Structures are given as structure tokens and as C-alpha cells.
Amino acid sequence: MNYLDYKAYFTKKNIFNILNEPEFNKSMFIQNVEQHYISLENEYRNEYFFKNTLFNNIFLRNYSLNTAVALSEIKVAKSKPDFVIINNLNSIVYEIKTDLDNLDRLVYQISDYYKVFSHVYIVTTEQYYYPVYKTISKYYKNIGIIVLTNRNRLSIKRKSIINNDDLDYLTLFKLLRKNEYQNLIMKYYDVPDNIRPVDHFDNYFYYFKLLEKTKAQKEVLKTIKKRYLPNPTNYIEKIPKEVNWLIYSANLSDKNYTDLLNKIY
């Protein structure tokens, strides 16, 4: 297999197509997943490999599935962070830069992320560490850097320091759905009932800006977290670790998780 084949194999569409085949073979599936992942590990550490490593080695080891969520590709201003963890205490972005990525937009991406999140890490390779360090050090002192070593270990080269100075009300507010920002604002303020539909967004945003900025951030992230909790906690140890992130990020229903486990466990 070449790198395009590996990239295509570890996608939700492909994995679930395999799982739904009429003559699905559990042993063959697990064997193929393990073999392809070893090849990915040795020959082509793509974005999925980075995400799955972050999920297995940081999220699962340090957070509870009952109180924390891991997200990917949530739109933040003009950027989409690769991997996000939200729990009751922290909000952390992990932006992945593999050897195949360029750094042209990195500074702008970081600027967007700090409008919502308090901690940002760049996750990169040993070969790409210095270019990443050189790019961000001129602009950001709080940002952390993690290196995925050649032995596939995550090594923190620079620890992230909390930064709430750049939080932005509008970017935070736009993360919410209409019913979410309505419920949030009505917790704190008596909103008039006769707001015209055309003025709805602006009026609720006016009240949102009355909240202290870190309070607004906390409420927004708590609301986003509710979309994904509770996670089923009994499945994660029963599926191949090579597809943990694919299965988790599919956000399956309880029934679909049960059907999945019946096939592969």
C-alpha cells in the first residue's frame, strides 16, 4: 500500500463500510487493522495517526469519558483545530503539523484558537520541531509544543501557559446554536419576549457581552460539551486501539455502539 491507500483506509467511511459488509470477518478485520496501522506507523504518520495517538495517549490516560470530550474540526473563526479537549477545568487545542504540512497559516490559526481556548499546543515531528519553534516564538510565548518522536512517543518540549487575554465574544457566541445561546442567556437575564426575528442574534449577543469574558467562555464550552456527553464508557477497551479515534469521533448512538461491539468483541 502507498500513503494514499493508508490515508483512505483509516477513514470513518471505509472502516464502517468494512464493518457493514454482509460477510464481515472479525478476525480478518482486526488483523488487517493492526497490520495497516503498523505500516502507517513506520511509513506514513499522517494526521489520523497523530490524532489517534493524542486520543489514546493523552485523552484516554488523563481524562474521564464521563466529564470530558475530544473534538476535531470544529470551526473557530476562519480555522478548524485538529484536536480539542474540553473538560470542567481546561480547554486545550492541539494543532498538528506533520512533515507534509506547511506553516504558512500557523500564526493566523493560533490567533483564531486563542479567541476561544485557553491553551494551545502545536504537535509536530522531530524533524519539524525547529521550523515550528522559529515560526511561533516571534509571536506567542504561551503556546506549547509537543513532538511525536521517531519512536512514536509524545514529548512535551514546551508546556502551554494559560492565555485568556485574546478571548473574543463574537467568536465564542458564534459557536452556539440558536437554542443554546437562548438557554444560556436566559440563565442570567430576563430577555424581552417581543424581539423581532431579524434582531434575535444581535439582542442575545448584547446580553452575552455583559458576561465576564472567562465566564462567557466557560458557559460556551460547557454547552458544546453537552452535545457529546455522556459517552458510552464500556466500549473503548473492547475495540482495536488503532481505530479508537475513528469510532469515538463518529459520535454513535448507544444502539450503534452495541451493534459495533457485537461485531468486533
Secondary structure as UniProt FT lines:
FT   HELIX           3..9
FT   HELIX           12..19
FT   TURN            22..23
FT   HELIX           26..43
FT   HELIX           47..54
FT   HELIX           55..59
FT   HELIX           60..62
FT   TURN            65..67
FT   STRAND          69..71
FT   TURN            77..78
FT   STRAND          83..86
FT   STRAND          91..97
FT   TURN            99..100
FT   TURN            104..105
FT   HELIX           106..113
FT   TURN            114..116
FT   STRAND          119..125
FT   TURN            126..128
FT   HELIX           129..137
FT   TURN            138..139
FT   STRAND          144..148
FT   TURN            150..151
FT   STRAND          154..158
FT   TURN            165..166
FT   HELIX           169..173
FT   TURN            174..175
FT   HELIX           178..186
FT   TURN            187..188
FT   TURN            193..194
FT   HELIX           197..199
FT   HELIX           200..208
FT   TURN            209..210
FT   HELIX           213..226
FT   TURN            227..228
FT   HELIX           236..238
FT   HELIX           241..243
FT   HELIX           244..249
FT   HELIX           254..264
//
